[in-house]
Amino acid sequence: MTKTKAFIALFTIGCCILLSAKAQTAFKYPSRLQFETYFKSRSAGLQKKLYEMALKRELTPYRTDSLASVYSKEEFAERGSNTLIDGSKLVFSPNDLKGIWFLKTYNKNFNTEQQNTEMKALCLVFQPKFGGALANPYPMVWFSRDELKSKLNASDFRYLLLLYNFASEGERNWIYQHDFENAYFLNLFYGKSIVKTDSVLYKEISMMLSSNYCFISDISQDFSAGKPDQYFVMDMNNKRRLPMEDIGKTYYTPVTVFLNTDAKDPRIGKDTVYNDPVRIGNVNTAVMNDSTGLLMHFEYSFIYGQNRLGNFQIPRSIFTHFEAAEISLWYIEDFFRWGTKK
């Protein structure tokens, strides 16, 4: 190889290494409050987007959840506006939208072995004004799930779908007539119910994500045992792959404890030493691929032995083996995608 070719080869390799290094960004793992901000802002942005799409007739604005009657372009433009005493009109602003509600329908008989439910539609919510006084939140416009799926980008639709699925599992699954004696039979009578999202829901999901329980505790304790070929971490101390179930065998801290040997006298006994194994707790850092927006790996730092520092890289592939981690992973990636678009 000539000197020129060798130089070009080295230069090319150097550029590839440099580009590779720049292709990823490390972020501190988000806190609960950061996740809450994400949910509130993400939902508010989608509310505004859906409203503007309806104004432009890019989405069909239905009057009710039956999806049988449509607002005309002129009617929808006036929806939510207020006529003042002097006859002028106060035009409705999408910033005044109060949330997103979903229509949950039952598509199987209740007294069968399986009962299936699904999201049929969603509505944007506002608070009408009567004589200057705000009424209770009320559906402003309804959209078909099928049309949302075809008109929205994949990430926006999945955000809404996951939001519905989480909300429909909680106490927010409420009925049309709040004073009815038996909510179950009323739901069955209509074959549908309304599920609403609110700040409490955002807080609950944020707590789940910030604890990253699905990423660490479930995997390391319940799934990795006996499956070393699927659950490897990168041991950065020794530059090697390490099965998660072997972490505690490799990294531990000797702890001296006093063992009492006389039931009558607690002072009599002996010191003994046991090895307290390292357990992966909350991850410290999320490393994202700048070009794809996907997580490359998590990083976890830990103290072991005599105040020695260790570090693991936990690859994305670990979290593709069961649904709960996949959903949490999608939220993490959407969180950072949303952050870069702000």
C-alpha positions, -999 to 999 in steps of 0.1 A, spaced: 0 0 0 14 34 -10 17 62 16 -11 81 -1 -35 51 1 -25 45 37 -31 81 46 -66 80 28 -75 48 46 -65 62 80 -83 95 73 -114 76 63 -113 55 95 -108 86 116 -137 103 100 -160 73 105 -149 72 142 -156 109 145 -190 107 128 -199 77 150 -190 96 181 -211 125 170 -241 103 161 -252 98 196 -261 121 225 -263 112 262 -292 126 282 -298 125 319 -327 102 326 -359 123 329 -375 130 363 -412 126 371 -418 164 367 -401 164 333 -423 135 322 -454 154 335 -444 185 315 -439 162 284 -474 148 288 -491 181 293 -473 198 265 -476 169 241 -513 166 247 -519 204 244 -500 204 211 -521 175 198 -553 192 209 -543 223 189 -532 202 159 -565 183 158 -585 215 161 -566 232 133 -569 201 111 -607 202 116 -608 239 107 -590 231 74 -613 201 69 -583 177 70 -603 159 97 -641 154 98 -656 173 127 -685 152 141 -712 166 163 -716 136 186 -700 103 194 -723 85 171 -702 100 142 -734 104 122 -737 142 119 -709 166 107 -704 203 115 -704 224 84 -673 245 78 -690 277 89 -706 260 120 -674 246 132 -656 279 128 -682 295 151 -680 266 176 -670 278 211 -671 315 202 -691 339 224 -713 369 215 -707 399 237 -732 425 248 -723 449 221 -729 422 195 -692 415 187 -679 379 189 -651 366 209 -635 339 186 -626 306 202 -589 299 207 -574 264 206 -554 275 237 -588 273 256 -593 236 249 -596 217 282 -584 182 273 -590 150 254 -618 124 261 -621 90 245 -652 69 236 -648 33 248 -671 8 231 -679 -28 241 -679 -52 211 -685 -85 229 -713 -97 252 -706 -91 289 -717 -126 299 -692 -144 276 -658 -157 285 -641 -127 268 -651 -91 267 -633 -68 242 -633 -30 243 -618 -5 219 -614 32 213 -640 42 188 -635 80 188 -621 109 207 -633 144 214 -617 178 222 -632 193 254 -640 230 261 -660 249 288 -689 268 274 -697 303 288 -732 314 298 -735 350 309 -698 351 315 -699 320 338 -680 288 328 -701 256 326 -688 221 331 -663 208 305 -682 195 275 -673 178 242 -666 203 215 -660 181 185 -656 143 179 -631 126 156 -632 90 143 -604 67 154 -601 52 119 -597 87 104 -571 97 130 -551 66 123 -550 74 86 -545 112 89 -520 115 118 -484 105 117 -476 72 134 -461 87 166 -490 110 172 -516 82 168 -496 59 190 -494 85 217 -532 89 217 -537 51 216 -514 45 245 -530 74 264 -564 58 259 -552 24 270 -538 37 302 -567 59 310 -593 32 303 -576 9 329 -581 34 357 -609 51 376 -614 77 348 -636 52 329 -668 71 337 -704 71 325 -728 95 309 -752 99 338 -732 103 370 -762 100 393 -773 66 380 -774 39 407 -754 12 388 -727 23 365 -721 -12 352 -756 -17 339 -757 17 324 -725 10 305 -740 -22 292 -772 -5 283 -755 20 261 -726 -3 251 -701 25 256 -686 48 281 -664 79 282 -628 78 293 -611 111 301 -575 121 305 -563 146 332 -533 157 351 -537 128 376 -533 103 348 -502 122 335 -488 121 370 -494 83 374 -477 74 341 -449 98 349 -442 81 382 -441 47 364 -417 60 338 -394 79 362 -390 49 384 -380 29 353 -393 -2 371 -401 -19 338 -366 -13 326 -347 -26 356 -365 -43 384 -387 -66 364 -360 -76 339 -331 -82 363 -352 -101 389 -379 -119 370 -368 -123 334 -330 -125 332 -326 -156 353 -319 -186 332 -318 -166 300 -282 -153 298 -282 -152 260 -310 -126 260 -301 -104 289 -265 -91 286 -251 -58 298 -218 -43 287 -194 -43 317 -174 -11 310 -149 -18 338 -137 -50 322 -148 -42 286 -169 -74 283 -205 -86 280 -220 -98 312 -253 -117 318 -275 -97 341 -279 -127 365 -241 -127 370 -238 -90 380 -240 -98 417 -214 -125 414 -189 -102 398 -196 -69 417 -203 -68 454 -193 -50 486 -180 -70 516 -201 -62 547 -192 -71 582 -221 -80 605 -223 -92 641 -240 -126 646 -253 -133 681 -245 -169 692 -260 -168 728 -298 -164 730 -294 -152 766 -268 -126 761 -269 -104 729 -233 -93 735 -219 -128 729 -212 -136 692 -188 -131 664 -183 -109 634 -189 -124 600 -185 -111 565 -209 -115 536 -208 -101 501 -236 -77 493 -242 -80 456 -247 -50 433 -282 -46 420 -291 -23 391 -312 5 404 -324 36 386 -305 42 353 -285 74 351 -283 82 314 -301 75 282 -279 75 251 -299 83 219 -290 78 182 -292 113 167 -301 101 133 -329 76 142 -341 91 174 -340 56 190 -324 46 223 -290 29 219 -284 20 255 -289 31 291 -260 37 314 -259 28 351 -231 38 375 -226 21 408 -203 19 438 -189 -14 450 -161 -28 471 -140 -1 488 -158 29 471 -149 18 437 -168 31 407 -184 8 381 -205 13 350 -228 -8 329 -243 -1 295 -277 -17 291 -285 -22 254 -318 -15 238 -322 -51 227 -328 -62 262 -362 -44 263 -377 -59 232 -386 -92 248 -418 -81 266 -445 -55 261 -443 -34 293 -407 -25 286 -414 -19 249 -441 6 258 -420 24 283 -391 25 258 -414 41 232 -424 68 257 -387 75 265 -379 79 228 -410 100 222 -400 122 251 -366 130 235 -382 134 200 -407 159 215 -379 177 233 -358 183 201 -389 197 183 -396 223 208 
